[in-house]
């Protein structure tokens, strides 16, 4: 198979182009690589260290771990597992403990650092696979299922097979669907304590803390090194969130703390004593029962295909599994890519709908009228 052909100084021909170097796109590239199929990953960020990659992920035995096994990285993944990080505690606004689940040290849903997992995938690929600093600005559909991609750096590529692994605001998705992410009604504001005080550390315990009530909550994780990452959750409109000036970060945090008047001081300190500038993360999702018609030469995976809220911990796991399953489908039937894509998409629609429905239900339990008892029920299996 012809891999690359130079057509001009700035235009190349790529048989398989993956847009986005997140967990899903990298897993796809890795599975193709181990099966002897070359691909190119185009990533908007200038390097793997351009930004932090978020907090911990629990990698599920039934999807994320299966994807890593397909990629031949399971044993290396096990070396990244952080033992004891899966402990969970649910409290009310007064920091009264309602549920305290110690770490199970289980292999079913072990915790790993997202950045370390991504780096493992990056290092598993040949150095020339990922093209950093390639942000897509335009995509043109050509004949025979080909697509031409234009990048902000002035270069272009013609692709025989295009995979959108570029997240929530995918530039590839509009080729297949008019669906756009909609605001879920909940916003997270991320804060950090790098030397947590005794009171807040004791309130959190040894893993994840969930302090919730209808419409709001403080979700925090205490790392083994003592650092604490928190997410201040509010069910507020986008317009309300936009009124808070986080350019003056400490005034913005003070305004957030006003929403938690009457809460235990050790909980409010996770807002007011942050040692980093807050990061606003509005939670968006795609419609749950969403499918697209098979279009030649293009498909999606991960958040580009099925963006959902984080309340079932499925986003990263599905992205990894999607990438592995797509890679398997292509590798098993390289002479009939369209049949491979059709098979992949049929299974994708089924699993992503089930996960999105579960995520939606969990979201309601976290901040609905039954919180915090509904969260206790969720994590106690009742």
N, C-alpha and C positions, 0 to 999 in steps of 0.2 A: 504493500500500500504506500502511495506517495504521501509523505508527511507534510513537507513544506516546499513551496516553490516561490522564489523571489520574483515578483511581477514588476516592481518598480522600486524606487528608493524608499518609499514610505508605505507601499501596499504589499501585503503578503497573503498567501493562501494557506489557510489552516483547516485541516480536516475536521477537528473537534475543538471548539472554542467554549471555554467555561468562563462565564462572567461572575466574578466574586470568589475571593479566597477566604471564605468562612469555613466552618467545619464541614458543611455538606459538599461544597465545591472541591475542597481539598481531598475529602474521602473519595469522591468520584475520580479525581485525577489519579489518586493512589491505586484504586482498584484497576483502572485502565492500565496503569503502569505495570503492575504485577502480572497483567495478562498480555503484556507486550504491545499495547496500543498507546500511541503518543497522543497527548492532548496539550493544550495551552490554556493556562489560567490567567485571565486579565483582571487585575485588582486596582481599584482607584487609589488606594493608599500607597504612599511612596516606599514603605518598607513594612516589615512585620512588627516593628516597634513604634509605628506612628502614633498609636493610641493604646490605652489599656484595654483589655479584653473582657472586663467584667469580673464577676466573682466565681463562686463554686458552681459546679454542675453535678447532679446525681445522674450517673450514666446507667440506664436501665438494662437489665439482663435480657429483656425480650426484644429490644430494638437497637439501642445505641451500641451495646456490647457486641451484638451480632454483626453490626456494620464494621466494627473495628476488627473482629475476627476475619471477616471477608477481606479486609484490607491487609491482613497479615501483621497487625499491630497490637494484638490483644495482650501479649506478654509485656511489651513495652508500656502499654497503657496501665497494666497492673502496678508497675513501678511508680506511677504517678498518684496512686490512690492515697488519700489522706485519712488514715484510720481515726475513728472517733469523731469525725466531723458531722456525722449524720444524726446526732442527738437532737431532739426537738422538744420545745417547751411552749405551752400556750398559757397566757396569763390574761387577766382582765386589766382595766385601766389603773387599778390600784396595785398592780404587780403581784396580785394573788395568783399563785400557781394553780391552774385548773387541770393541766396535763403535763407530765414530765416523763418523756421517753428517753432513756439512756441510749447510747450508741449500741447498735447491734453488731458492729464490725462485720457486716454481711457483704457478700460479693454480689448480692442481687441489685443494689442501688448505691454503689460506692461513690463518694464525693471526690472530685478532682478539680484542680484549678483550670478554668477555661483557657487561659493564656498558655499554660503548659501543654494542654492537649492540642491546641492549635499548632504550637511550635513542633510538637512531635510529628504531626502530619506534614508540616512544611519540610522538616528535615528528612522525611521519608521519600521525598521527590527529588529528581535531578534538578540541579540549580537553575537550568534554563526553562523549566516548566512554567514558573510563575513570572509574569511580566508586571512588575510593580509600577505604579504611577500611570496606569492606563484606565482612566475614567471614561466610560462610554458617554458620548454626547448625542449620538444618533445611530439608528439602525434602519437599514433599507432592505426590504425583502426583494430578492432577485429570483431568477428563474430556477427551476429544478430544486427548490427548497433551500437554496443558498441565501446567506444574509451578509451584507456588508456593514461592518462596525466602524464608526468614526470615534476617535479618542481626542481628549483635550490637548494631548501633546502633539497633535497634528498627524499622527499615523492612522492608518486604516488597515483592515483585514477583511478578507472574504472568507466566510466560514461555510463548510459543508453541513456541519451539525453544530447548532448553537444551544447551549444550556444556560438558563438563567438561574444562577445561584447567588443572586445579588440582593437578597434580603427584602425587608418590608416594602421599600420604595423602588422595587425592581424596574430597571429600564427595559428588561426583556419581556416582562409580563404583558404589556399592552399589545404585543404581537399575537397573543392568544386570548386575552380576556380584557373586558372593559372594567372589571371589578377593581375597586380601590379600597385600601384599608380605611376603616372608620374608627373613630375614637370610642373606646370601651366605656368611658365615663370615669376611669380611674387613672390617676397620675402618681408615679413614684418620684420622690426626690431623694437622691442618693447622698449619704453623708458618711464620714469616716472618722474614727478615733484610732490613732496610732499608738496611744499609750492609755488604754481605757482605765478609768478610775474604778476603785473597788466596788462601789455601789452598782454601777452599770454592768460591770463584769459579772457580779453575783446575780443580777437580775436576768441576764441572758443565759447563764449556765455554760455548758461546754460546747454547744452547737448553735442551733437556730432558735431564735425567740420569735414568737408571734403574739403580739399584744394588739388585740383587735376589738372593735365594737362596730355597730352599724355605721357604714359610711367612712370609716377611717381606721388606721392602724399603724403600728410601728413594727417593722419586720427587721430583725438584726441577726447577724452571724458573727460569732466570736471565733477567730482563728486560733490555732494552737500557739502562735507566737504572741497572742494577746491583742492583736489588732481587731477592730470591730468595723464591719461595714453594715450600714443601716439603710433601709428604704422607708421613708415616710410616705404612707399611702393615704390619699384623699379621694373620695368620690366628689369631684368638683368639675364644673364645666371648663372647657378649654379657655373660655373668656376669663373666668375667675383666675385660673392659673397664670394667665398672661398678665394679670394686673400686678403680680408680685415681681419686684425688681431684684433679680438675682445677680445683676451687675454690681450691686452692693450686697455681697453674699450674706454678711452677718445680719443685716437688716431684713433680708429675705427670710433667713432662718428664724429670726425673732417673730416675723409675721406668721410663719408656719406654726411656731410654738403656741401662738394664741389659739389655734384650733384644738390644742390639747390641754387647755386649762382644766385643772382638777385631776390630771393624771399624775401618777407617782413621780417624784422628782428624778429617780434613777432612770425612768423611761424618757422623760422630757429632756434629760441631759444628752440623750442620743441625738437630739435635734440641736440644742443650743450650744453644745460643746464641740461641735464638729471641727476637725482640724484640716479639712479640705473644703474647697469651694463646692457648693451643692451642684449636683447634676440632675437636671429635670428629665424624666423619662415618662412621657405620655404613653399609655398603653393602647395600642391599636390592634385591630384584628380584621381579617377578611371574612366575608360571609361564610357560614359553616358549610352549607350544602352547595359547594361551588365546584363546577367542572368546566372544562373547555373542550372544544372540538379538536380532534387531532389535526395538526397543521404540519406539513412536511418540514423537516429540518430543524425543529425547535421544540424544546420542552423546558420544564421548570422543576426545581427541587427546593426543599427547605422553606424558609419564610416567604420566598418569592412565590411558592405554590400554595401555601396554607398558613399564613400568618395567624397566630392565635395568642391569647394572653398567657402569662407564664404560670398559671395556677395549677397545672398538672405536671410541670417540669418536662414537657414533651418536646418543646421547640428544638433544642439542640439534638436530642435523641432522634427525632424524626429526620432532621437534616442529615445526620450521619447515616442513618438507615436508608434514606432516599438515595444518597450518593452511592452507597454500596450496591443497592438493588439496581440502580440505573447502570452502574458499571458492569454488574453481572449480566444484565440483559444485553448490553451492547457487545460484551465479550463473547457471549454465547451465540450471538447471531450477527456477526459483523457484516455479512453479505446482504442482510435485509434489515437495515436500521429502522425503517418505519414500523415493521412488525414488532421489533424490540421495544420501540417507544410506546406503541399501543399497549403492549403487555404491561410495561412499567406503569403507565398512567392509570390503567384500570385498577391496579392494586393500590396505587397512590391515593386515588379518590376515596377508596373504602377506608383505608387506615387513617387518613387525615381527617375524615369526617367524624369517625369515632373518637379520635383524640380531641378534636375541637369541641365536640359535645360535652365530653368529660371536663375539659378546661372551663367551659362556660358554667357548668354546674358548680365547680369548685370556686370559681370567681364569686358566684352568688353566695356561697357559704361563708366566704371570708368576710364580706362586707355587707351582707344582707341583714334583715331584721333579727335573725337568730344568732348573730355573732355576739360573744365568742363561743357559745355552747355548740354552735354548728361546726366550728373549726375543731373543737375537741372531738366531736363525733366523727369528723372527717379523718382525723389522725389516729383515732382509737379503734376505727373499724366498725363503729356502731351505725 
